[in-house]
Amino acid sequence: MKFTEREMTAAVDAVGQLLFRASRPLKRNHDEAWRDLPKIDKYHHRAAAGEMILTALIALPERPTVGATPQFTAEEYAEASVEGTRKLMDHRQPGAWDGLSRRKQQALTKGTASMVEAGVKAMPIRQDPDAFIVPDHL
């Protein structure tokens, strides 16, 4: 599916925060801890999130939606996750995906699908570009 840069950035940022929350025990408010995190550490979480979900986001089927977040079925998320994860692993090392056991493939697919779904839900609502009105003066 074709997403805008803004939509993909929102998805990667949301998944980066999820990865951050999952990587640390709850000692205090995670939102507060995320705000206090140095920029380089935020970058590392976002980079990991982007590597995980971007190829799967692109593999989602085209779904034109205006005024709402795109809706996908669990099967569509799973198929996109398999395709995205396979591409990523085979890019790193040819044949790496086929070298995994079926159980590991399923675990990777399930985790990626849940992260992609969280990313899609975090995307801003699409606006109708034809309904955009440019003011005559600012």
Phi, psi and chi 1 to 4 in degrees:
 res  aa     phi    psi   chi1   chi2   chi3   chi4
   1 MET       -  150.2  177.8  152.3  176.4      -
   2 LYS   -93.8  114.0  -65.5  178.6 -176.0  174.5
   3 PHE  -107.9  154.6  -68.5  104.4      -      -
   4 THR   -78.0  164.0   64.3      -      -      -
   5 GLU   -60.7  -39.3 -176.8  178.9  -12.2      -
   6 ARG   -63.1  -42.7  179.9  173.5  177.3 -120.3
   7 GLU   -64.1  -45.1  -69.7  170.2  -27.3      -
   8 MET   -67.2  -37.2  -68.8 -175.6  120.9      -
   9 THR   -63.8  -42.6  -59.3      -      -      -
  10 ALA   -63.0  -40.2      -      -      -      -
  11 ALA   -65.3  -46.1      -      -      -      -
  12 VAL   -64.9  -40.4  167.3      -      -      -
  13 ASP   -64.0  -43.7 -170.4   48.6      -      -
  14 ALA   -63.7  -42.8      -      -      -      -
  15 VAL   -70.5  -35.3  173.6      -      -      -
  16 GLY   -59.8  -40.6      -      -      -      -
  17 GLN   -67.7  -36.6  -71.5 -177.7   31.9      -
  18 LEU   -63.0  -42.1  -75.7  174.5      -      -
  19 LEU   -63.8  -38.4  -66.9  175.2      -      -
  20 PHE   -62.8  -45.5  170.6   70.3      -      -
  21 ARG   -62.3  -38.5  -72.7 -177.7  178.6  135.2
  22 ALA   -72.3  -21.7      -      -      -      -
  23 SER   -88.8   -2.5   69.2      -      -      -
  24 ARG  -139.6  145.0   53.9 -177.3  -71.7  122.5
  25 PRO   -70.7  155.6   23.9  -30.6      -      -
  26 LEU   -76.0  101.2 -179.0   60.9      -      -
  27 LYS  -106.8  -30.0  -67.2 -176.1  179.8  177.2
  28 ARG  -154.9 -175.9   62.5 -179.6 -178.6  150.3
  29 ASN   -58.4  124.5 -173.5  -11.9      -      -
  30 HIS   -66.9  -34.6  -78.2  120.3      -      -
  31 ASP   -63.9  -40.3  -66.3  -29.2      -      -
  32 GLU   -67.1  -40.8 -170.9  177.9  -53.9      -
  33 ALA   -65.7  -37.5      -      -      -      -
  34 TRP   -65.0  -42.4  177.0 -103.1      -      -
  35 ARG   -63.4  -35.5  -79.9 -168.0  -56.2  -88.3
  36 ASP   -81.7  -10.4  -64.8  -17.8      -      -
  37 LEU   -67.6  135.7 -159.6   63.4      -      -
  38 PRO   -59.4  150.5  -20.7   29.9      -      -
  39 LYS   -57.4  -37.2  -72.5 -177.2 -179.9 -177.8
  40 ILE   -66.1  -35.9 -170.7   66.5      -      -
  41 ASP   -69.8  -38.2  -68.0  -24.7      -      -
  42 LYS   -61.9  -40.8  -73.6 -178.2 -174.9  178.3
  43 TYR   -58.7  -43.7  168.3   79.1      -      -
  44 HIS   -62.6  -41.4  -69.9  -59.6      -      -
  45 HIS   -66.5  -41.8  -72.4  -71.9      -      -
  46 ARG   -68.0  -37.7  -71.4  175.7  178.7  142.5
  47 ALA   -63.5  -42.4      -      -      -      -
  48 ALA   -64.5  -41.2      -      -      -      -
  49 ALA   -64.5  -43.5      -      -      -      -
  50 GLY   -62.7  -41.6      -      -      -      -
  51 GLU   -62.6  -34.7 -166.1  170.8  -85.4      -
  52 MET   -75.1  -42.4  179.1 -172.8  -66.9      -
  53 ILE  -107.9  -20.3   69.1  167.2      -      -
  54 LEU   -62.2  -43.6  -73.9  177.1      -      -
  55 THR   -67.3  -33.0   53.1      -      -      -
  56 ALA   -73.4  -36.0      -      -      -      -
  57 LEU   -60.9  -42.8  -80.5  173.2      -      -
  58 ILE   -67.6  -28.2  -66.1  168.4      -      -
  59 ALA   -79.5   -9.2      -      -      -      -
  60 LEU   -65.5  148.5  -74.0  169.3      -      -
  61 PRO   -68.4  152.9   22.1  -29.6      -      -
  62 GLU   -65.6  131.0 -164.9   62.1   38.7      -
  63 ARG  -142.5   92.0 -169.3   72.9   34.8   91.9
  64 PRO   -69.6  116.8   23.9  -28.8      -      -
  65 THR  -134.2  137.3   57.1      -      -      -
  66 VAL  -129.3  132.5  175.5      -      -      -
  67 GLY    81.2   10.2      -      -      -      -
  68 ALA  -157.0  164.3      -      -      -      -
  69 THR   -79.4  139.4  -56.0      -      -      -
  70 PRO   -59.0  140.7  -15.7   24.0      -      -
  71 GLN  -109.1  133.7  -60.7  -67.9  -41.5      -
  72 PHE  -132.2  153.8  -59.7   99.9      -      -
  73 THR   -83.4  166.4   63.8      -      -      -
  74 ALA   -62.3  -35.8      -      -      -      -
  75 GLU   -66.2  -38.8  -68.3   80.1   23.9      -
  76 GLU   -66.9  -39.8  -70.3  171.3  -29.8      -
  77 TYR   -63.0  -42.1  -80.2  120.3      -      -
  78 ALA   -64.9  -44.8      -      -      -      -
  79 GLU   -63.2  -43.3  -71.3  171.4   15.9      -
  80 ALA   -65.3  -36.9      -      -      -      -
  81 SER   -67.8  -40.4  -62.6      -      -      -
  82 VAL   -62.3  -47.9  166.9      -      -      -
  83 GLU   -62.9  -45.2 -174.7  177.9  -25.0      -
  84 GLY   -66.5  -43.9      -      -      -      -
  85 THR   -67.9  -40.0  -53.6      -      -      -
  86 ARG   -60.5  -46.0  176.9 -171.1  -63.4  -89.0
  87 LYS   -61.5  -44.3  -77.8 -177.8 -178.0  178.5
  88 LEU   -62.9  -48.4  176.1   64.4      -      -
  89 MET   -67.3  -40.5  -68.8 -172.8   69.9      -
  90 ASP   -72.0  -25.2  -74.2  -17.0      -      -
  91 HIS   -68.4  -41.3  172.7   73.1      -      -
  92 ARG   -67.8  -46.9  -72.6 -177.9  179.3  166.1
  93 GLN  -149.1  112.7 -179.0  179.6    1.9      -
  94 PRO   -54.7  131.4  -25.4   34.1      -      -
  95 GLY    83.6    4.1      -      -      -      -
  96 ALA   -65.2  -38.6      -      -      -      -
  97 TRP   -64.6  -44.1  175.9 -101.9      -      -
  98 ASP   -69.1  -21.5  -65.4  -32.9      -      -
  99 GLY   -78.2  -12.6      -      -      -      -
 100 LEU   -82.0  151.4  -67.5  175.8      -      -
 101 SER   -71.1  159.4   67.9      -      -      -
 102 ARG   -59.3  -36.3  179.7  130.7  174.5   92.5
 103 ARG   -65.5  -42.2 -171.4  172.5  177.6  176.7
 104 LYS   -68.6  -37.5  -73.2 -177.4 -179.0  179.3
 105 GLN   -61.3  -43.4  -71.7  176.9   -9.4      -
 106 GLN   -65.1  -39.5  -71.5  174.4  -18.9      -
 107 ALA   -65.5  -44.3      -      -      -      -
 108 LEU   -62.3  -43.2  -81.7  172.5      -      -
 109 THR   -64.1  -43.5  -60.0      -      -      -
 110 LYS   -64.4  -44.3 -174.5  176.4  178.6 -179.0
 111 GLY   -64.9  -43.0      -      -      -      -
 112 THR   -65.7  -41.6  -56.9      -      -      -
 113 ALA   -61.7  -41.5      -      -      -      -
 114 SER   -67.7  -35.7   66.1      -      -      -
 115 MET   -70.7  -39.2  -67.9  -64.3  164.6      -
 116 VAL   -64.8  -41.6  170.1      -      -      -
 117 GLU   -62.0  -42.5 -174.6  174.1    0.9      -
 118 ALA   -63.6  -38.1      -      -      -      -
 119 GLY   -65.4  -41.9      -      -      -      -
 120 VAL   -65.1  -40.3  168.9      -      -      -
 121 LYS   -65.6  -26.6  -72.8 -179.0 -179.3  177.3
 122 ALA   -84.5   -8.3      -      -      -      -
 123 MET   -68.5  147.6  -71.3 -179.4  179.9      -
 124 PRO   -67.6  156.0   23.0  -30.3      -      -
 125 ILE   -70.5  134.0  -65.3  176.2      -      -
 126 ARG   -72.0  138.0  -72.4 -173.2  167.8 -170.4
 127 GLN  -102.0  153.4  -57.4  -60.4  -40.9      -
 128 ASP   -77.5  114.7 -176.0    6.6      -      -
 129 PRO   -66.0  -25.6   19.0  -26.3      -      -
 130 ASP   -75.6  -20.6  -64.0  -30.7      -      -
 131 ALA   -90.4   -1.0      -      -      -      -
 132 PHE   -72.3  127.9 -175.8   70.1      -      -
 133 ILE  -111.0  123.6  -61.8  171.2      -      -
 134 VAL   -91.0  122.7  178.4      -      -      -
 135 PRO   -69.4  151.1   22.1  -29.0      -      -
 136 ASP   -71.9  -27.6  -67.8  -23.4      -      -
 137 HIS  -140.9  158.8   62.8  -73.6      -      -
 138 LEU  -107.1      -  -64.4  175.5      -      -
